[in-house]
Amino acid sequence: MADRSRPRRFVAGSPFNRSPEPEPPAEQYAVQDRVTHDRYGLGRVVAVEDDTALVVDFGSRVMRIRMPCPRMTKL
């Protein structure tokens, strides 16, 4: 059984000592940006709704995509 009254020793190279890395900034989209979506394919942004959603024209359909969307990237 381990003695819990003593503090744990510090190990300099331990991955548990590191603070979490900050998240990368969310992509900013503008009207006329070209995008690709994993499910719908290539498209063009036709409207931006207060950084909460995008309206994207994928050619065969126009979709409203809520942000952030990990399945969509800007080209």
C-alpha positions as CSV (number, residue, x, y, z in Angstrom):
1,M,0.0,0.0,0.0
2,A,1.3,3.4,-0.9
3,D,1.9,6.1,1.6
4,R,-0.5,9.0,0.6
5,S,0.8,11.4,3.3
6,R,3.8,12.4,1.2
7,P,3.4,14.6,-1.9
8,R,4.1,13.0,-5.2
9,R,7.5,13.6,-6.7
10,F,7.8,15.9,-9.8
11,V,9.0,14.2,-12.9
12,A,10.2,16.8,-15.5
13,G,9.4,14.8,-18.6
14,S,6.1,13.5,-17.6
15,P,3.2,14.2,-20.0
16,F,0.9,14.7,-17.0
17,N,2.7,17.8,-16.0
18,R,1.9,19.8,-19.2
19,S,-1.0,22.2,-19.3
20,P,-3.5,21.4,-22.1
21,E,-2.8,23.1,-25.4
22,P,-5.1,25.9,-26.4
23,E,-7.7,25.1,-29.1
24,P,-6.9,26.5,-32.5
25,P,-9.1,29.4,-33.5
26,A,-12.3,28.6,-35.3
27,E,-12.2,29.2,-39.0
28,Q,-13.9,32.4,-40.1
29,Y,-16.0,32.2,-43.3
30,A,-17.2,35.0,-45.6
31,V,-19.7,35.1,-48.4
32,Q,-18.2,33.6,-51.6
33,D,-15.7,31.4,-49.8
34,R,-15.2,28.0,-51.4
35,V,-15.7,25.1,-49.0
36,T,-15.6,21.3,-49.0
37,H,-17.9,19.1,-46.8
38,D,-17.3,15.5,-46.1
39,R,-20.9,14.6,-47.0
40,Y,-22.1,17.2,-49.5
41,G,-18.8,17.9,-51.4
42,L,-17.7,21.3,-52.9
43,G,-19.7,24.4,-52.3
44,R,-19.8,28.2,-52.0
45,V,-20.9,30.2,-48.9
46,V,-23.9,32.3,-49.8
47,A,-24.7,33.7,-46.4
48,V,-23.2,34.0,-42.9
49,E,-25.6,34.0,-39.9
50,D,-23.8,35.7,-36.9
51,D,-20.9,33.2,-36.9
52,T,-23.4,30.5,-35.7
53,A,-24.4,29.1,-39.1
54,L,-23.6,29.2,-42.8
55,V,-25.8,28.9,-45.8
56,V,-23.8,27.0,-48.4
57,D,-24.7,26.3,-52.1
58,F,-23.5,22.8,-53.0
59,G,-24.8,22.9,-56.5
60,S,-27.6,20.4,-56.2
61,R,-28.9,21.8,-52.9
62,V,-28.5,24.8,-50.6
63,M,-27.8,23.7,-47.0
64,R,-27.7,25.6,-43.6
65,I,-24.7,24.3,-41.7
66,R,-24.3,25.1,-38.0
67,M,-20.8,26.2,-36.8
68,P,-18.4,24.9,-35.8
69,C,-18.5,22.1,-38.3
70,P,-15.6,19.7,-38.1
71,R,-16.7,18.0,-41.4
72,M,-16.3,21.2,-43.4
73,T,-13.1,23.0,-44.4
74,K,-12.3,26.2,-46.3
75,L,-10.4,26.0,-49.5
